[in-house]
Amino acid sequence: MVDPTPAKASKNGNGAVPKSSRGDNGVSPANQILAAIRIALTLSLLYFAGTYGYSLLSTAYDIRMHAIRTYGYIIHEFDPWFNFRATQYLHDNGWAKFATWYDYMVWYPLGRPVGTTIYPGMQVTAVILKKIWLPLWFGLRRRLGFAVPANVVMLSAAKVAKEATGQSSLVAALATAMNAFGVKWVEMNLNDVCCLMPAWFGAAATLVTGLLACECSAHFEQGNHAGGSNFGTVLDCLPFLGYYIHKVSRWVRWNFAYYSGLQVDVNTDRVTVTPSCFQTTSLLCMLATMFFMSIVPAHLMRSVGGGFDNESVAVTAMTLVFYLWTRSLRDDQVQTKQDSGFHISSSTRRAFLWGALTGVAYFNMVAAWGGYVFVVNLVGLHAATLILLGRHSSKLHAAYSGFYLVGTALATRVPVVRTVPLRSLEQLGPMLVFVGMQLVEYCERVRRRDSLSRSKVWLLRMRVFGIAAVLGAAVAGALWPTGYFGPISARVRGLFVKHTKTGNPLVDSVAEHQAASPAAYEQYLLILTKLAPVGFGMVAIGFTNDASSFLLVYGMATYFFSHKMVRLILLTAPIASVFGGIVVGRVAGMCIEGVCGWRLDAVDILKLLFGQKEEFTATAFVNIAPETRDTFKSKKKAKAIMVKDETKSDAGTPVLNKSSIRNKLPFQLVCRAAWFYLAYYIYQRAQPYKKPFEDKCRETSYGLSHPTILYQANTGNGQTVMVDDYREAYWWLRDNTPEDARIMAWWDYGYQITGIANRTTIADGNTWNHEHIALLGRALTSPLKEGHRIARHLADYLLLWTGGGGDDLAKSPHLARIANSVYRHMCPGDPTCSSFGMIAQGVPSPKMQESLLYRLHSNGIVPGVEVDKNRFKEVYKSKYGKVRIYKILSVSKESKEWVPKNLACDAPGSWFCKGQYPPGLQKVLSEKKDFKQLEDFNSKTEADDEYQRKYFEHLSDPEKAKRRSEVRARKQRESAVSGGGIAAALTKEQIKKLNQKWEDNDITSRLFNIIHTGDFESLEFVLENQPSYAHIRSKDGRGPMWWAHEHGRKRMVSLLKSLGVSEKLRDKDGITPLDISEDEL
């Protein structure tokens, strides 16, 4: 930057400008003016960051409110209904009862211990917001004259305090204090709080992710001792080669800044005052990250209003852990003599404090979502990576120790977790990192205390780690046979196998557990799929330090796991936004610093406020940082550069020498103009990408805002209607069935039935009991009579989703696979049940056609399919045909009365009393084979290797499995024909009856399409499975024989004749099939 000191100023004998030509504080007036300009620019930057950041948070909130503005305050989908019901129970009964809540309205007849099987963080947060924070917040806003939402209720704080006395001391104390200050108690409905929480926490996650980007992109100028916070490349720590990479990268960085007119850092031996993280580049990286995170679909998919699911809160908790972890790695020291022996420096104590805060945030994450396993392993992996890269320090040791000790201690207080962090193989990695880090730190402290040579240090390490390995192996060997170590879950195991399947058909049936495709990344990340890799490379090549290296580990881990499971694309939203924000922020920051010539920093304002004017103006143009010395081979050369380009005044202030070309006015003007043009050019080129990105995100948010339980549709005449069939069906159950009614439905809908209809269900969206879900699947996919024999002991009503799309008929092959995994006779020799499903042109296979689900689903819709009126009675059909409810007849009263009288408690007087199956189901249960997953290595019985082998074999080649199933079915049919089975099934009377029924339906349409396309093999396969279809007639009286003659399908004609179809039958116009052939000839 050009020296503002006048060229002709008189000098004293020492060559310095006399003090009389400066201000009273020893700083020249020109420097004071430019210092004021710099302050103005810094304040402008902070103002812009504040206002634009607020607008981004508002956008994040607004885009998530579309669902509520369109559909109202409605809980979405399935799992959120369970979360809401659990929240309501906690709100009404308190934590003590919630923690010991055994719910008998779910998983009938077994029940479920809810309080000890869920992650209650979201429920606790909702209740705290509802009972404490929101009444205080809204009350203060109203008291100060600000607007409050319309959906709130005004109450007297005194009355609330009186009612809360004896129930909640905290609420009573708050209400009393509010009453003393004349503040009204303003309360919001719990349902509304739960609907709004995803939007609130979506905005919070946006802010915290921005802070993460800010922390990892800030430039901390801390002198020669601060190698852990200085930027370099990820390769700097490579043996031998890393030294030269480090030198070259510093040289390139310094020279680029020097000759492009950017602020140049000059080396000193002292450690300078640590600047804030609110600098030009870091603030712009933060704002760009917030822009992406606020609207990116990968985050919206789990944070729209009404989506009261664990992930909506957990993403905020996760990003907070990551931010605090990277913050704990920022300090002004890597290694000093203070951290030797048992001495601990103040720097290390600060790192431990930030690590402990990270542990507290981790506790919040543990309480909110089972994905905490990913978080603890990611932090542990990053810590281990820093050690392997040679970046171990007392700071790192203190930060990770604080995180692991505090985080693990608090995590064990979550009921569903308890001792899992100390037993599960999924979490032993972070524990081993913790132990290993203690050993490394011990060796390092001994080395510094005793000044050990390199060879002696390695001998010490080998001795310490050898002893630790022997002790660890002995402990593991003693505990392994006892079953102490918990298995790896099916979902986690599925992330590390090539085929992306887990071997568990229940888990594999969930769509969001499938592998992610490139199209999925494009859909949910949009332009970030292109920006994120650039940001990754930018951090790796030029901006790596202890904190930012976490982004590299995070990025690689999330890509790997999200590629295996599409649901985990959610985890890529923060890191993709950070990398995209770093690209945009660093380019924009460099342009702004190039135009201004300064690296603006909020700490400058603090220096001015606290009277450090001299220090501020002294560094107005030249900052002192560690760049130069490492750039050159020796101190002598570094000093030569400093002497060449600067002199020192009598006040000791560095002043740039005008003899350098860098400080010539023309050079400075050209540089500033070039940077200004570059900034303008980049801005103009970026605009065509920004608007489409915003529009696409908003469009996607509209699609993600559908509550599933309620949606808009267009009728045949183009009218838009609101389809509310599902809620209306649940309301019907609530209003028209006894309170003790038991509802059988596939497990997906259990949460909604208990949450809305308030009725007992057989199973819900949880996967904790594979065998029980298999029993439900068997009841639905067995032949009608057998299914009824099971259902009559379990339920009073049966609810089906119908109406096409993803209804129960479409899901039924998954039901059959799940049932077969426990009841192997369902699909013998066929683990994937390829014989159960739709065959050619959507015609059901014989097994599907015989099933209870198909019979009830297609009752009165498909010709010839009718319900057995002695076993089931249809009592409800929704307006648009999306739901059908049947009353189960001949229900076993003995079984229903037996269940509540025979609870099995784990101890006398205990709250943990599990339900049992009634005796009427014992014969069915005796046929089951408990499902053994591949990870159940602690099981006392042998794993079903043959089943798993065939399961994966069929998954890898489904067509081959289908052909095998067809061969088996054909052999069975041939055997039946030889024995008179199928031939005798169609008598002349039955054929005559089929020919008398003329109507258009799905079967006639499909058969016509098969014959029209000439697909002989499909027709043969269909008729082999359903010979009655050969005689089916459409509304005009024609059938397959007419269509075969019409299209000249001679082979098809022969096939139909072999099945007894006559060519002399007449349609409504009196035309026979032969007449059609003659007309064509």
N, C-alpha and C positions, 0 to 999 in steps of 0.2 A: 504494500500500500504506500502511496506517496506520503513522504514526511511533510506534515503541515507546517513545520517550523520555518519561519522566513529565512531565505537563503543568505541575506546580508546582515543577519543579527550579529552583533559584536560578541566577541568571545573573550574569556579571561585567559590568563596565562596557561591554563591547563587545556585550553581548546574547548571549554564547555560554555554554553550560553549562560550569561550572567543572570542571577536570580531576579534582578530588577526587571528583566524583560518578560517575566512569567507572572502568573497570578500569585496571590498571597499564599497559596498552598504549594508553591513550587512547580506548578504545571502550567505550561504555556496556554494562552487564551485559545489558540487554534485547536490544541488538543482538547480543551474543555468543550469547545463547540462540537467537535466531532464525537466526543464522549456523550454529549447530550443527544446528538443524532442517533448514536448507537442505542442509547436508552429508549428513545422514541421508537426505533425499529423493533427493539425487544418487546416493549409494551404492546406494540401493534401485533407482533407475532403471538403474544400470549392472549390478546383480546380475540384475534382470529381463531386461535385454537379453542378458546372457551366457547365462543358463539357457534362455531361450526361443529364442535364436539357435541354441544347441546342439541343442535339440529339433527345430528346423526342419531343421538339417543331417542329423540322424538320420532324420527323415521323408523327406527327399530321397533318402537312401541306401536306406532300407527299401523305398520304393515302386518303386524301380528293380530291386530284387532279386527281384520276383515271378517273373520268367522263370526265374531260376536255381533258386529254391525249387521251381518246378513241373516244369521240364524238365531241370534239372541244368546243368552247365558246358558249354553247347553254343554254338558260334558261330552267329549268326543269318544268314538271308537269303543274298545273293550276294556283294556287295562285301567284307563282313567276312572271307570266306574267303580272298580274295586278300590282304587286309591281314595276316591271320594267317600265311599262307604266306611273305609277304615278311618279317614279323617273325621267323619261325623261321629264315629264311636269314640275316638279319642277326645273330641271336643265335648261330648256329652258326659263321658265317664271318667276322664282324667287318665294320667299315665299309669297309675298303679293297676287299675283294672285292664287297661289296654295291654300292658305287658303280660298279663295272665289271661288273655281273652282266647277261649277255645270256642270257635264258631261252628255250631252244628247245622247252620243253614247252608253250608257248602260241603262238597265232597261227601254227600250222603252215601252210606250211613257212617262213614269214618269221621267226618268233621276235620277241622284244621286249626292248629294252634297259631293264630294269626300273629300275635304279638312277638313271637320268637321265630317267625319265618319270613318276615318282610324287613326291608330297609326303611325305617320309620322317619328318616330325616325330612322328607317332603311333608308328611302329615304333621310333624311337630312344627315345622316352619309355618304351615298354613294356620295352625291353631294360634301360634304366637302372633302372627299378623292379624288374625281375626280378633283376638282377645286383648292384645296389648298395643301393638304398633299402630294399626289403622285407627282405632278410637282416639289415640293421642294425636296422630298426624292430622286427621280430619277435624278433630276438635280444635286444635291450634289454628288451623287454616280458617275455620269458621270464625274463631274468636278474633283473628286479625283481619277479617273482612274479605278473605279469598273464597272463591267458589269451591264447593264440594260436589261430588257426584250425586246424581239424582237418585240412584239406587241405594240410599243409606237411610238409616232410621235414627232420629234424634231421641236420646234418652237423658234422664236426669242422672248426673254423675253420683249424686248422693244415693239415689235408689239402687244404682248398680253396685256401689260400695256396700250397701246393706245386704243385698242378695249374695254378693261374693264372699262375705264374711263367713269363715268356716269352710269354704270350698277352695278358694284361691286367694292366698294372702297377697300375692303380687298384684292381682287385678284389683283387690280391695284397696290396697295402698295407692295404686295409680288413680283409681276413681276418687278416692278421698282427696288426693292432692289436686286433681283437676277441679273438683267441686270447690276447694278452697280458693282457687283462682278464677272461679266463675266460668269454667270451660265446660261445654256440653259434651256428653258422651255420644259420639257419632259412630254407629255400628253398621257394618256391611254384612249382608247375608253370606253364610259360609259357602254356598254354591257359587256365588259371584266371586268370592275371594279365590276359590279354586280355579275358576274359569280365567281370571285375570293373571294369576301367578305366572303362567308360561310367558306372557307378554312382558311382565315386569322383569323376570329373570332373563329373558332374551335380551332386553336392553342392558341389564347388569353384565351379562356375559360379553356384550359388545364393548363395554367400558373396560373390563378387566383384560380382555384380549388386546385392546389397544395399549394398556399399560405394559403388558408382556412385550409387545413390539417396541415400545418406547425404551424399556429397560435393556433389551438386547441390541438396540441400535445406537444408544448414546455413547459418546466418545469421552471417556474419563481420563483426563490428563493428570496422571498421578506420579510422574517421575520414574526414575529407573527401577525402583523397587516394586512397581505395580504391574509386573508381567501378566498376572492373572486377569487384569481388566483391560489391558491394551489389545488392540486388534492385530491380527496376523492372519495366516492361512491355516487350514486344518492340517496341512502337511508339515508345519513348522517343527513338530515334535518327532518327526521320523529320524531314526538314527543316521548320522552322517549327512544324508541328503537334506534333512530338515534345516540344518544350520544355514546352508547356502540358499535354500528357498526363502528362509526368513530374511536373509540379507538382501536378496534381490527384490523381494516384495516390498521391503521398507524403502529401498532405493527408488523403485518405480513410483511408489506412493508419494514420496517426498518431492521427487522431481516433477511429477505431474502437477502437484499443488503449487510448486514454486514457479513453474513457467506458464501456468494457466491463470495466475493472478489470484489464487485462493490463499487463505490464511496459512502461513507456514509456521510449523512448530519447531522451536529451537531448544536444544537440549541443555539441561542443567543437572547438577548432582542432587539438588534438593527435591523433596516431595512437595508439590504445590497443593494448594487448597482444592479439595475435590469439587468439581462443578456439579450442578444438578443434572438430572437426566432430561430436563426440559430444555433441549437445544433445538436449533433449527431443524436438523435432519431427524432427530428422534421424535420431535413433535409432529412433523409431517408424516413420518412412518406410522406413528400412533393414529393420526387422523385417517390416513389411507386404509389402515387395518380396520378401524372402526367402520369406515364406509363399506368395505367388503363384508365384514362380519354382521353388520346390521341387517343386510338383506339377502345374503347368499342362501340359496335353497337348502344346502346341506345342513344349515343351522335351523332354517325355518321348518324343516320336516318334523322337528320335535319341539317346537316352541310357539306354535300358533295358539291364539286364545281358545280356551276350552280343552286343549290337549294336556290335561292334568296328569302327565306321566313323569316318571322319575328322571328321565333324561332332561326334561325342561329345567329342572333345578340343578341337576348334576353337572351340566356343561359349565355353568357359572362356578360351581365348586371346584371343578377340575382346572379351569383356567386360573382360578385364584391360587391353587396349589402351585401351578407352574410359574406364575408371576412371582410369588413369594420365594420359590426355590431359586429362580434366577437372581432375585434381589439379594438373597443371602450370599451369593457368590461375588457380589460387588464389594470391594474394599480396597484399602490403600496399601496392602501388604501381601506378599506371597510367603516368604520365609524370613524370619529375623532371629537373632540370637535370643530374643525374649521368649520364643516358643521352643525351649529346650528343657530337657528334664521335666520337672513338674511345674515350670513357670508357664503362665498363659498370658498372652498379650491382650490389650484392650481390643485390638482388631479381631482376634479370635473369639473373644467373648461376644462381640457384636454379631459375628457370623453365627454363633450358637443361638443367640436370641432370635435372629431371623429364621434360622432352621427350626426352632421351636414353634414360631408362628406358622411356619409351613406345616408343621405337624398338627397344629390346631385346625388349620384349613383342611388338612387331609382327613381329620376326624369328621368334619362336615361332609366331605365327599363319601366317606365310608358309610355314614348314616343315610345318605341319599340314594346310592346306587351300587349295584354289584360290580359295576365297571371300575370300582376303586382298585381292583387287582391290576388293571392296566396302568393306573396312575403310579402305584407304589413300585411296580416293576420298571416303569419308564424312568422314574427318578433314580432308582438303584442302578439301572443300566447306564444312565448318564454319568453317575458318580464313578462307576467302574471304568467307563470309557476315558474319563479324565485321568484316572490313575494309569491306565494302559498307555495313554499318550504322554505320560511323564509330567502331568500337570497336578500331581498331588501337592497339597499344601495343608497347613494347619487350619486355614480358612475352610477348605473343602471338608476336612475331617470334622470340624466343629459344626458346620452347617448340616452335614448328613447325619451326624450323631444326634443333634437336636431334633431333626426331622423324624428319624426312625424311632428314637426313644419316646418322644412325646406322642407321635402319631400312633405307634403301636399300642402304647399304654391306653390311649383314649379309644382306639378302635376296639379293643377287647371289652369295652363297656357297652358296645352295641349288641343287643341280645342275639341277633342272628349271626354275629361274627364270633364273639367270645374268643376261644383259643385258636381259631382258624389260622391267623397269621403265623403261629408257631408250629402248625401241624401240616398245613396244606402244601403240597409240592408246588403249587402255583405261586406261592409267596416265600418259598425258601431262598430264592435268588437274592432278594433284597436283604434277607438276614445274613446270607453268606458275604454279601458286600459289606455289611456293617461289621461283621467279625474281621474280615480281611482288612478293612480300613483301620481298625484298631491296631492290628499287627503292624501294618505299614507305618502308622503314625508313631508307634512305639520305637520302631527301628530308626525313623527319621529323628526323633528327639534324642535318642542315644547317640546317633551320628553327630548331631550338632553340639551336644554337650561334651562329647569326648573327642571331637574333631577326627573321626575315623577316616581312614583311607577308603578308596573305592573297593578294594579287595576285602577289607575287613567288614565293610557294610554288607557285601554280598554274602559273606560267611554268616554274619548275624541274621540276615533275612532267611537264609536256608535253614538255619538252626530253629528260628522262631516258627516259620511256616511248617517245617517238618514235624515239630512237636504238636502244633495245632492240627495238622492233618491226621496224625495218629490218634489224637484224642477225639477228633470229629468222627473218624471212621469207627472207632469203638462205640461211641454213643449211637451213631446211626445203625450200626450192626445190632446193638441191643434193642433198639426201639422198633426196627423194621418188622420183625416177626410178630410183634404185639398189635400191629395194625394202627400204630400211632399216627403214621403219616396218611393224610387224607388223599383220595384219588384226584386226578385231573378231571374236571367236568367235561361232559360230552361237547358242550359248545366250544370250550377252549381247545379241546383235542381236535375238533374240526378245523381249527385255524392252522394246524401244522401238518395236515395230510394232503396229499397231492390231489385227491378227488374232491376235496372240499365237503365231503359228507362225513358224518360222525359215526355211522353204523347204527344210530338210533332213529328209527323211522318217525318217531314222535317229533324229535328235534328237526329232522330233515324235512318234515312236512311244512314247516313254517317258511313262508316265502322270503321273509327278511333275513333268513339264515343262508340264503343261496349266495353264490359267488358274485362279485360285482363285475360288470362288463365295462368296457371303455365308454359305452353310451351312457351308463349310469353316472360316471364321473362328469361327462359333458352336461348331463341333465342337472346335476346338483351343484357343480362347481363353476360351470360356464367358463368365462374367460380366465378364471383362476387356474384351470388346467394348463394354461400356457404361461401364466405369470409365475405360478408357484415354483416350477423347476428353475426359472431364471433367478428367482429370489434365493432358492437353495444354493445354486452355484455362486451367487454373489456373496452369500455369507461364508460359504466354504472357501472361496478363493481369496477374499480380501477382508472379511470382517468377522473373523472367528476369535472369540475369547472364551473364558470359562462359562459365561452366561449364554452367549449366543450359540455356542456349540450344542447347547440343549436343543435348540431348534432343529439342528441337523439330525440328532437322534430321534426326536419327536417325529420329524417328517418321514424318515425311513420306516419307523415302527408303524405309524398310522397307515402309510401306503400299503405295507405288507398285510396288515390285518384287515383293512377295508377291502382289499382285493379279494380276500377270502370270504368275507361276509358283507353283503351290501348294506346291512343295517349300520355297520361301523363307518360308513362314509360320514356319519355324523361327527366322528372324531377328527375327520380331516378339515372340518370347517374352520376351527381356530388356527391351525397351522398353515393352511392354504391362505387364509386371510392375512396372516402375519407375513408370509413370504411375498404375497402380492403387495401388501402394504410397504414392505421394505424396498421392493423394486421402485414403486411409485414415489415413496418418501425420499429415498436416497437420491434419485435423479432430480426431483424437485428441490430438495435441500441443497444439492450441489449447485444448481442453477441460481438459487436465491443467494447463497453464500458467494457465488461468483459475481453476481451483480453488486452485492453490498461490500464484499471484500472482508467480511467479518464472519466469525462463527458465533452467532447470537446465543446467549445463554441466560436463563432466568436468574442464575446466581449473581449476575452482574447487578441486577436491581437490588438484591439483598446487600451487596457490598456498598452500594450507594446509600441505602437506607440506614445501615449501621455505621456510617461515617468512614468507610474505607475508600475515600475518593482517590487518594494517591495510588492505591493498589489497583483500583479500577481503571484509571486513566493510563497507568503504566502498562497495562495489558490490553489497552484499547485496540492495538494494532498487532502486537506480537504476543502470542501465548507461549508459555514455557512448558514443554512437554518432552517426552523421552524419544521422539522420533529420530532426531538427527544422529545421535551418537551411534545407535545401532545401524544406521544407514551406511556409515563409513567404517573403514578398517581400523581407525585409530582415533584417539582423542585429539591428536595433533591435527589431523585433517579436518575433524569436526570444528575445532577452534579456528582453523584457517577460513572455513566458510563463514563462521560467525564474524571474524574480523573483517572479512571482505564486505559483508553486507550490513554491518551495524557498528555503531560506536556506543559508548556509555557516557551519559551526562554525569555531572557531579552528584546528582541524586541517585546515581546507580541505575537509572532507567534506561532500558534498551531503546535506542533510536536508530531507525533504518538509515543507512547511508545512501545518498542520492546518486552515488557513482554507479550503482548497480542498475542494469537495464530494467530490471523488474520494477524499480522505483521511479522510472521516468514517466512523466505525465502521459505522453502519447501511448506508451505501452499499456498503462493502466486504463486509459480510455478505450483502447481497442479491446482489451480483455473484458471490460464491463459491457461494452456493446455486443461483443460476441456471445457472452453468457446471456444477455438479455434476449438476443435473437434466438438462441438455442431454446431458452425457456418458452418463448412465444411459439416457436415452431412445434415443440413437443406438445404444448397445450392444444394447439389447433389440431394436430394429428390424433390426439387422445379423445377429443370430443365425439367423433363418430362411433367410438367404442363404449363410451360412458352411458349415453342415453339408451341404446339397445340393451345393455346389461341391466340397467335399472328397470326397463320395461319388462324384460324377460323374468327378472326376479319377482316383480309384482304379479305378473301373469301366473307364474308358478305358485306364488303364495295363495292365489285364489283357488287353484286346484288342490293345494294342501289343506285348505281351510274347510273342506267338506267334512262334516262330523261323522260320516259313515252311517250313523243311526238315523240321519235325516239328510235328505238331499233334494236338489231341484232336478226336474226332468221335463222333457217336452212330449206332449201327447201327439197322436197321429195328426191332429188338425193344427199343430204348431203351437198350442197353448202351453205355457210354462206352469207346471204345478209343483207343489211341495210334497214329496213322497215321505210320509211319516208312518209307514206301515209298522215298523219295528216297535216304536214307542207305543203306538196304539195297541199292538198285540200284548205288550207287557202291561199296559194299563188294564187291558181286559182281564189278564190273569190276576192282577191286583184286586179288581173289583168284582170278579165273578167266580173266584175259586176260594176254598177254605184257607185259613191262614196257615194250616199245617200241610197244605198241598205240596207235593214233591214234583218238580218239573224235570223231565228228561229231555235234554237237548245236547247237541255236540258241544264240546268243552269251550269253544270260542265264545259262546253266548252266555256262559254262566255268570260272568261279572255283571252283565247288563240285567239279567233276570233277577238276581238278588238285589242289585242296586236300584232298579226301577219298580219291578213287580213285588219286591220284598217277599220272595218265595224261595223255598229250599231247592237247591240244584244238585245234580249228581256230580258234576265236575265243572271247573272253570278254567280260566286262562293260565293257571299255574301248571307246571310240569313236574311237580314234586313226587307224584305217584304214578309211575308208568303203568303198572299192572291194573290200577283202577280205571284209567283211561282206556286201556285195552279191553276191559270188560264192557265199558260203554260202547266202544267200537264194535265189539262182537254182537251186542244186542241190536245195533242198527244195521249191520251188514249181514247178519244171519238170515236164513229164510224166515218168513213172517211168523210162523208158528213158534219156531225156536226163539226168535227175538222176543215174542210176547211172553214166553215162559220166564225170561230173565227180567223183562221190564215190569211185570206184575209184582215182583218182590222189591222193586226199587222206586217206582214212581206212580203218580196218579194221572199225570198228563204228559204228552209228548209234543214238543214244539219243533217244527222244521222250518228252515229258511228255504223258500221256493222262489219261483219267478225268474229263473235263469241267472246268467252271470256266474258269480262265485257262490252259488247256493250249495245246499247240502249234497245234491246229486253230483255236482262238479267236484266236491271235496271227498266223495265217498271212496275213491280208490286209496286215498291216504288213510281213511278210517279202517279199510280192510287190511292194509299193510300193518298198521299199529296193532290191530286185533290179532293178526297172524304172528306177530313177534312174541306173543304170550300164549296164544291158543293156536298151535302149529297145524291143527287139522283144518283150519279155515282155508288155507291155500297150500296143500301139501307139496313139498319140494319146490315151492315158488315163493321165496321170501318177499319179493316185491309185489306179489298178488297181481301179476299181469293179466290173469284170467278174469279179474274183476274190474270192469270198466266199460267204456264205449268201444265197440268194434267199428267196422267200416261204416262211414257216413252217419256216425252218431247212434247207431243201433246198440242197445245194451247187450252185454254178454249174458249168458244164461245165469251166472251167479249173481250178477247185478239185478237182473230181472226178477229173480226169486227173493231178493233181499227185502227186509221190512222197510228200509228207507225208501227204496224205489217204489214199492207198492203204495206207501202212504204219500210219497211225493207226487206220483203220477196218477193217483186215484181220480178217476173221472176226466182226466186230460188225455191220456194215451188209450187208444181202443183196447178193450179187453183187460185193462188194469183196474181192478176194483178192490176196495178194502174189505177185509173180513169183518162184517158187522157184528159178529159175536165176540170180537176181540178189541176192536177200536171203533170209536164214534167221533166223527168230525164235529167239533163244537165251535170252531172259529176259523174264518178265512179273511185275511186283511183286504182292504179296499183295492189295492193294486196287485194282489196275489203274491206278495212277497213273503208272507208268513201263513202257515197252517198249523192249527192246534187240534190234537186229538185227545179225547178222554180214553184212558186205558180201562177196559172193562175186566171184570173178574180179578180186581186187585186183591192181593193177599193181605187181609187184615191182620192175620197172625204175625206176619213179618213186620208190618208197620208198628204193631204194638210191642214186638219183641225188642226192637233196636234201642229205644230210650231206656229200657229197663236193664240193659246188659252192657253198660259202659265199662271199659277196662281202664281203671286208674293205675298210674304208676306207683302210687302210695296211698294209704288210707287218708281221706280228707284232702287229697291233692286236687288242684284245678285241672291238671293234665289227665283227662279221662277220654281215651280214644273210643270211638264207636266200632262196632263189629258187624260183619255181614250176618244176615239172618240164616237160620238153618236151611231155609228153602233154597239157598244158592250154593250149598256145599257141594252138590254134585257137579255143578258148572265149574266152581272154583277148583275142584280136584283135577280138572283137565288142564289147568294152566301150568306154564313153565316160566318161572320168574325170569324176567329179562336181565341178562348179564351183559353189561356194556364192556367194551374193550378195556376201559380204564379200571374196572373193578378187580384189581389185582389183589386186594385184601380179602376178597371173598373166599369162603371156605370151600365152595363148590367149583367145579371146572367150568371155564367159560365155554359158551357154545360156539366153538371155532367153525364148525361146518356151516352153521346158520350165517355167521358173519362173512364167511368166504363166498357163499352163494349170493348173499345180499349185495356185496360190492361187485361181484361178477355181473349180476343182473343190472346194477346201476351203470356200470361202465359200458354195457352193450344191451340196452333195453330192447332193441329189435330182435336180437338173438333170443332173449328171454321170452319175448312175445311169440316167436316162432315155436319155441319149445312148448309153450302153453297151448298153442293151437294144435300141435301134434298130439299132446296128451288129450285134449278135448276131442280130437277126431277119433282117436283110438277108443275113447269112452263111448262115443256115439256109434262107432262101428260095432262095438261089443253090445251096445243096447239094441241096435238094429238086428243083429244076429239072434238076439234073445227075444225079439219081438217087442222091445221097449218103445222106441220112437215110432216104428211102423204102426204099432197099436195105439199110439197116442192120438193120431188124427183119424177118427172114424168118419164114416160117410155123413153121419148126423152133424158132427163138428164142422166138417167142410161145408155142408149145406148152410149151417148157421153163420159161418164166416162170410159166405157169399151173399147172404141176405142183408148184411150191414154195410151200407155205403156212406162214407164220409171222408172228407179231406183232413189229414192230420200230418204230424211230423214223419210218421213211418211211411205213408204213401209218398210224401215229397222226397224222402231220402231214397226210396226204392226207384222212383222215377229218375232221379239224378244218376243213380248207379247204372241203370239200363241205358239212359241217354248217352252217357260217356263210354259205354261199352266195357265197363270194368267187370269182366266175368268173374275174376277171382274174388272180388269183394262180394258179389251177389252169391257166389257159391258158399263163401264163408258165412254170410248172414243167414242164408237158408239152412245151412247145416246146423246153426245154432238155434234158429227160430223157423222151423219148417212151416208154421202157421202163416208166416208173412207171404208165402207164395199165393195164398188165397185171398189176400186183402183186396178190397175194392175202394176206389175213390168215389167222390160224390156223383160223378157222371156215369158210374157203373163200371168203369174200366179198371183194370188191374195190371199186374206185371206181365201177364200173357199178351194183352193188347199192346203194351208198350214195346215188348220184345218183337212182336210182328211189325209194329209200326216202324221201328228202326232197323229191321232186318237182322236181328240178333239170333241166328240159328242155334248157336250153342246154348244160349239162354232159354230158347224155346224148348230144346231137348231137356234141359235141366228142370224146367217147370213141369213138363209132361211127366218126368220121372217121379215128381212129387204129387202127382194126381191132379194137376190143374187141367181142366177141360178147355179145348179150343172152340167148343160149340156154345159156350155161355154168351149171353147178349147184354149189351150195355143199355142205357136208358133210351137210346134211339134204335134199339134192335139190331145193332151191328155186332158181329162176332169177330174174334181175332183173325179168323181166316178171311173174312170179308176185307179187312184192312190190307192183308197181303195181296189179295186179288186186285184190289183197287190200285195198289202201287205198281203191280205188274202190268 
